[in-house]
Amino acid sequence: MSPETSRTHLFYVFAAGLFWSTQGLAVRLIEASGAWQILFYRSIALSLFLFVVIAVHHKAQTVRAILSVGFPGVLGALCLVFAYAFGILAMQKTSIADAVLLFATAPFFAALLGLIFLRERVRKSTWFAIGFAMVGIVVMQGGAIATGNAAGNLYALGSAFGFALFTIVLRWRKETDMVPTVFLSGLFAVVICYGVVSFDGVGVSVPRDDIVIASLMGIFQTGAGLILYTMGARSVPAAQLALLPLIEVVLSPIWVAIVIGEVPTGIFLVGGALVGIAIVGDALYVPKRRSST
C-alpha cells in the first residue's frame, strides 16, 4: 500500500476521533433520558444509517454483504457492543475522570493483542506515544490514577479491552468491508438495551428532543466515526488504530466549553496538549518512516 494511501487512512482514524469527541456535548444536551435509553435510540439510528450506507455501496447484494461477514464479523460486532455496554456501566459506577483514564488503556491492549494474534510489531515511537498520551490523560485528571469504585474501574477496563478486540478483528479482516460488522453491532445493541430498560421498568418513552439528539449521535457521532475507523483499519496497525482516536478525550470538553460555556481548567488544557502532541507526533512520524522504505 502506497505512503499516500497510508496517510489517508491515518487521517480517517484521526477524523473518527473528531466525530466521537462530540459525544460529551450531545449527552449534556439530553434532558431526561438514561444512558441505556440514549444507547437504545442511538443504536436504532446507527443501524438504519449503516444499512443505507451498505445498500448504496452493495446495491442488490446488500443482504449478502451483511451475511458474508461470518464469524469474524459477528465476533467484532459483539466486541463493540461489549465496549458500549461496559462503557455505560463504568460511567454509572465510577467517576467520569476514572472512566476516561481507563478507557485510554485501549491502545495498550490493542498493541499487545496485535503483537500476539496478528504478529504486528509495535514501533518504539508508537509505544512512546501511547505512554506519553497516558501521562497527559493523568495530568488532565489532576494527577489522580483511578481511585474510584473498583467495580466501575473494572467495567472501564473491560470497555477498553472490548474496543481493542474490535480493533484486532478489523485488522484481521482488513481486506474485507467491515461496515456490516458495525451494522450488526447496532442491531445487537438495540436488543440488549431494550431488554435492560424493560427489565429495569424505565421503558423507552423519553422526550422527543432526546430522541432527536440520540439519533443524530447514531448517525454522525457514532456512525460516521466508525465508518472512518473501519476504513482506516485497512492499513493502520492496531496500536495506532486505538491511539489516534484518543483525540476525542482532548476535544470533548472543548466542544462543551464552546457551546455550553463550561471552561476546562488550566491543568486539563496542559494534559490535553500532551495527549495531542503524542497523537499528532506519532501520526506524522510513521508515514515519514514508511515513505523511506
C-alpha positions as CSV (number, residue, x, y, z in Angstrom):
1,M,0.0,0.0,0.0
2,S,1.4,3.4,-1.0
3,P,2.5,6.0,1.5
4,E,-0.2,8.3,0.2
5,T,-2.9,5.7,1.0
6,S,-1.5,5.1,4.4
7,R,-1.6,8.8,5.2
8,T,-5.2,8.9,4.1
9,H,-6.1,6.0,6.3
10,L,-4.3,7.7,9.3
11,F,-6.4,10.8,8.6
12,Y,-9.6,8.7,8.6
13,V,-8.8,7.3,12.0
14,F,-7.9,10.7,13.4
15,A,-11.2,12.1,11.9
16,A,-13.1,9.2,13.7
17,G,-11.9,10.6,17.0
18,L,-13.1,14.1,15.9
19,F,-16.6,12.7,15.4
20,W,-16.5,10.7,18.6
21,S,-15.5,13.8,20.6
22,T,-19.0,15.2,20.2
23,Q,-20.5,12.6,22.5
24,G,-19.9,14.5,25.7
25,L,-21.7,17.6,24.3
26,A,-24.6,15.5,22.9
27,V,-25.1,13.8,26.3
28,R,-25.1,17.2,28.1
29,L,-27.8,18.4,25.8
30,I,-30.1,15.5,26.5
31,E,-32.7,16.4,29.1
32,A,-34.1,13.4,30.9
33,S,-33.0,10.1,29.2
34,G,-30.9,7.5,31.0
35,A,-27.7,6.0,29.5
36,W,-29.4,2.8,28.3
37,Q,-32.2,4.8,26.7
38,I,-29.7,7.0,24.9
39,L,-27.9,4.0,23.6
40,F,-31.1,2.3,22.5
41,Y,-32.1,5.2,20.2
42,R,-28.6,5.9,19.2
43,S,-28.3,2.2,18.1
44,I,-31.5,2.3,16.1
45,A,-30.3,5.4,14.2
46,L,-26.9,3.8,13.8
47,S,-28.3,0.6,12.3
48,L,-30.6,2.4,9.9
49,F,-27.9,4.8,8.8
50,L,-25.4,2.0,8.2
51,F,-28.0,-0.1,6.3
52,V,-28.4,2.8,3.9
53,V,-24.7,3.1,3.5
54,I,-24.3,-0.6,2.8
55,A,-27.2,-0.6,0.4
56,V,-25.7,2.3,-1.6
57,H,-22.4,0.6,-1.8
58,H,-23.5,-3.0,-2.4
59,K,-26.9,-2.3,-4.1
60,A,-28.6,-5.7,-4.9
61,Q,-26.0,-7.5,-2.8
62,T,-26.8,-5.7,0.4
63,V,-28.2,-8.7,2.3
64,R,-25.4,-10.9,1.0
65,A,-22.8,-8.4,2.1
66,I,-24.3,-8.4,5.7
67,L,-24.5,-12.2,5.9
68,S,-21.0,-12.7,4.4
69,V,-19.2,-11.2,7.4
70,G,-19.4,-14.6,9.0
71,F,-17.9,-15.5,12.4
72,P,-15.3,-12.7,12.4
73,G,-18.0,-10.1,11.7
74,V,-20.3,-11.4,14.5
75,L,-17.3,-11.5,16.8
76,G,-16.3,-7.9,16.0
77,A,-19.9,-6.8,16.5
78,L,-20.2,-8.4,19.9
79,C,-16.8,-6.9,21.0
80,L,-18.1,-3.5,20.0
81,V,-21.4,-4.0,21.9
82,F,-19.3,-5.3,24.8
83,A,-17.3,-2.0,24.7
84,Y,-20.5,0.1,24.5
85,A,-22.2,-1.6,27.4
86,F,-19.2,-1.7,29.8
87,G,-18.5,1.9,29.0
88,I,-22.0,2.8,30.2
89,L,-21.7,0.7,33.3
90,A,-18.3,2.3,34.1
91,M,-19.7,5.8,33.9
92,Q,-22.6,4.7,36.2
93,K,-20.4,3.0,38.8
94,T,-17.3,5.2,38.9
95,S,-16.2,8.8,38.3
96,I,-16.1,10.1,34.8
97,A,-12.4,11.0,35.4
98,D,-11.5,7.4,36.3
99,A,-13.6,6.0,33.4
100,V,-11.9,8.3,30.8
101,L,-8.5,7.5,32.1
102,L,-9.1,3.7,32.0
103,F,-10.8,3.9,28.6
104,A,-7.5,5.3,27.3
105,T,-5.8,2.0,28.1
106,A,-7.3,0.6,24.8
107,P,-4.1,1.3,22.8
108,F,-2.0,-0.8,25.2
109,F,-4.5,-3.7,24.9
110,A,-4.6,-3.3,21.1
111,A,-0.8,-3.2,20.9
112,L,-0.4,-6.4,22.9
113,L,-3.2,-8.2,21.2
114,G,-2.0,-7.2,17.8
115,L,1.5,-8.5,18.6
116,I,0.1,-11.8,19.9
117,F,-2.5,-12.6,17.3
118,L,-1.5,-10.6,14.2
119,R,2.2,-10.5,14.7
120,E,2.1,-6.8,14.3
121,R,5.3,-5.3,15.7
122,V,4.7,-2.0,17.5
123,R,7.2,0.7,16.6
124,K,9.1,2.3,19.5
125,S,7.7,5.6,18.6
126,T,4.2,4.3,19.0
127,W,4.9,2.8,22.4
128,F,6.4,6.1,23.4
129,A,3.4,8.0,22.1
130,I,1.0,5.7,24.0
131,G,2.9,6.2,27.2
132,F,3.1,10.0,26.7
133,A,-0.6,10.1,26.0
134,M,-1.4,8.3,29.2
135,V,0.8,10.8,31.1
136,G,-1.2,13.6,29.5
137,I,-4.5,12.0,30.5
138,V,-3.3,11.6,34.1
139,V,-2.4,15.3,34.1
140,M,-5.9,16.1,32.7
141,Q,-7.4,14.3,35.6
142,G,-5.4,16.4,38.1
143,G,-2.9,13.6,38.8
144,A,-5.5,11.1,40.0
145,I,-5.0,7.5,38.9
146,A,-8.3,5.5,39.0
147,T,-9.0,5.7,42.7
148,G,-12.8,5.4,42.4
149,N,-15.2,2.4,42.6
150,A,-13.4,-0.9,41.9
151,A,-16.3,-2.4,40.0
152,G,-16.7,0.7,37.9
153,N,-13.0,0.8,37.1
154,L,-13.1,-2.9,36.0
155,Y,-16.0,-2.0,33.7
156,A,-14.0,0.8,32.2
157,L,-11.0,-1.6,31.6
158,G,-13.5,-4.1,30.1
159,S,-14.7,-1.4,27.8
160,A,-11.2,-0.6,26.7
161,F,-10.4,-4.3,26.2
162,G,-13.6,-4.8,24.1
163,F,-12.7,-1.9,21.9
164,A,-9.2,-3.3,21.5
165,L,-10.7,-6.7,20.5
166,F,-12.9,-4.9,17.9
167,T,-9.8,-3.2,16.6
168,I,-8.0,-6.5,16.3
169,V,-10.9,-8.0,14.3
170,L,-10.8,-5.1,11.9
171,R,-7.1,-5.7,11.3
172,W,-7.7,-9.4,11.0
173,R,-10.2,-8.9,8.2
174,K,-8.6,-5.7,6.8
175,E,-9.2,-6.7,3.2
176,T,-12.9,-7.1,3.8
177,D,-15.6,-4.5,4.1
178,M,-16.3,-4.4,7.8
179,V,-19.1,-1.8,7.8
180,P,-21.7,-4.6,8.0
181,T,-20.0,-5.6,11.3
182,V,-20.7,-2.2,12.8
183,F,-24.3,-2.5,11.4
184,L,-24.7,-5.8,13.3
185,S,-23.3,-4.2,16.5
186,G,-26.1,-1.6,16.3
187,L,-28.7,-4.4,15.9
188,F,-27.3,-6.3,18.9
189,A,-27.2,-3.1,21.0
190,V,-30.8,-2.3,20.2
191,V,-31.9,-5.8,21.5
192,I,-29.7,-5.6,24.6
193,C,-30.7,-2.1,25.5
194,Y,-34.4,-2.8,25.1
195,G,-34.0,-5.8,27.4
196,V,-32.2,-3.7,30.0
197,V,-34.7,-0.8,30.0
198,S,-37.6,-3.2,30.0
199,F,-36.2,-5.2,32.9
200,D,-35.5,-2.0,34.9
201,G,-39.0,-0.8,34.2
202,V,-37.9,2.6,32.8
203,G,-39.1,1.7,29.3
204,V,-38.2,3.6,26.1
205,S,-40.5,6.6,26.5
206,V,-38.4,9.7,26.5
207,P,-38.7,13.4,25.4
208,R,-38.8,13.8,21.7
209,D,-35.8,16.2,21.7
210,D,-33.8,13.5,23.4
211,I,-34.7,11.0,20.7
212,V,-33.6,13.5,18.1
213,I,-30.2,14.1,19.8
214,A,-29.6,10.4,20.4
215,S,-30.5,9.7,16.7
216,L,-28.1,12.3,15.5
217,M,-25.4,10.7,17.7
218,G,-26.1,7.4,16.0
219,I,-25.7,8.9,12.5
220,F,-22.9,11.4,12.9
221,Q,-21.1,10.8,16.2
222,T,-21.0,7.0,16.2
223,G,-21.9,6.0,12.6
224,A,-19.7,8.3,10.6
225,G,-16.9,7.8,13.2
226,L,-17.0,4.0,12.9
227,I,-17.1,4.1,9.1
228,L,-14.0,6.1,9.1
229,Y,-12.4,3.9,11.7
230,T,-13.1,0.7,9.7
231,M,-11.7,2.3,6.5
232,G,-8.5,3.3,8.3
233,A,-8.1,-0.2,9.7
234,R,-7.1,-1.4,6.2
235,S,-3.5,-0.1,6.7
236,V,-3.1,1.4,10.2
237,P,-1.6,-1.0,12.7
238,A,-3.7,-2.0,15.7
239,A,-1.7,0.1,18.3
240,Q,-2.0,3.3,16.3
241,L,-5.6,2.5,15.3
242,A,-6.6,2.6,19.0
243,L,-4.2,5.5,19.8
244,L,-5.3,8.2,17.3
245,P,-8.9,8.4,18.3
246,L,-7.8,9.5,21.8
247,I,-8.0,13.0,20.4
248,E,-11.7,12.7,21.5
249,V,-10.6,12.9,25.1
250,V,-9.0,16.2,24.4
251,L,-11.7,17.7,22.2
252,S,-14.8,16.6,24.1
253,P,-14.6,19.2,26.9
254,I,-13.7,21.9,24.4
255,W,-17.0,21.4,22.4
256,V,-18.8,21.6,25.8
257,A,-16.9,24.8,26.6
258,I,-17.8,26.4,23.3
259,V,-21.5,25.5,23.2
260,I,-22.4,25.4,26.9
261,G,-19.8,27.6,28.4
262,E,-18.1,25.1,30.8
263,V,-14.5,26.1,30.6
264,P,-12.0,23.4,31.4
265,T,-9.3,24.0,34.0
266,G,-5.7,25.1,33.1
267,I,-4.3,21.7,34.2
268,F,-6.8,20.0,31.9
269,L,-5.6,22.0,29.0
270,V,-1.9,21.2,29.8
271,G,-2.7,17.5,29.9
272,G,-4.8,17.7,26.7
273,A,-1.8,19.4,25.0
274,L,0.4,16.5,25.9
275,V,-2.1,14.0,24.6
276,G,-2.4,16.0,21.3
277,I,1.4,16.1,20.9
278,A,1.7,12.4,21.4
279,I,-1.0,11.6,18.8
280,V,-0.1,14.1,16.2
281,G,3.7,13.4,16.6
282,D,3.2,9.6,16.1
283,A,0.9,10.1,13.2
284,L,3.4,12.4,11.4
285,Y,6.4,10.2,12.2
286,V,5.2,6.9,10.9
287,P,4.3,8.0,7.3
288,K,7.8,9.5,7.0
289,R,9.3,6.2,8.0
290,R,7.1,4.3,5.6
291,S,7.9,6.6,2.6
292,S,11.6,5.8,3.0
293,T,11.3,2.0,2.9
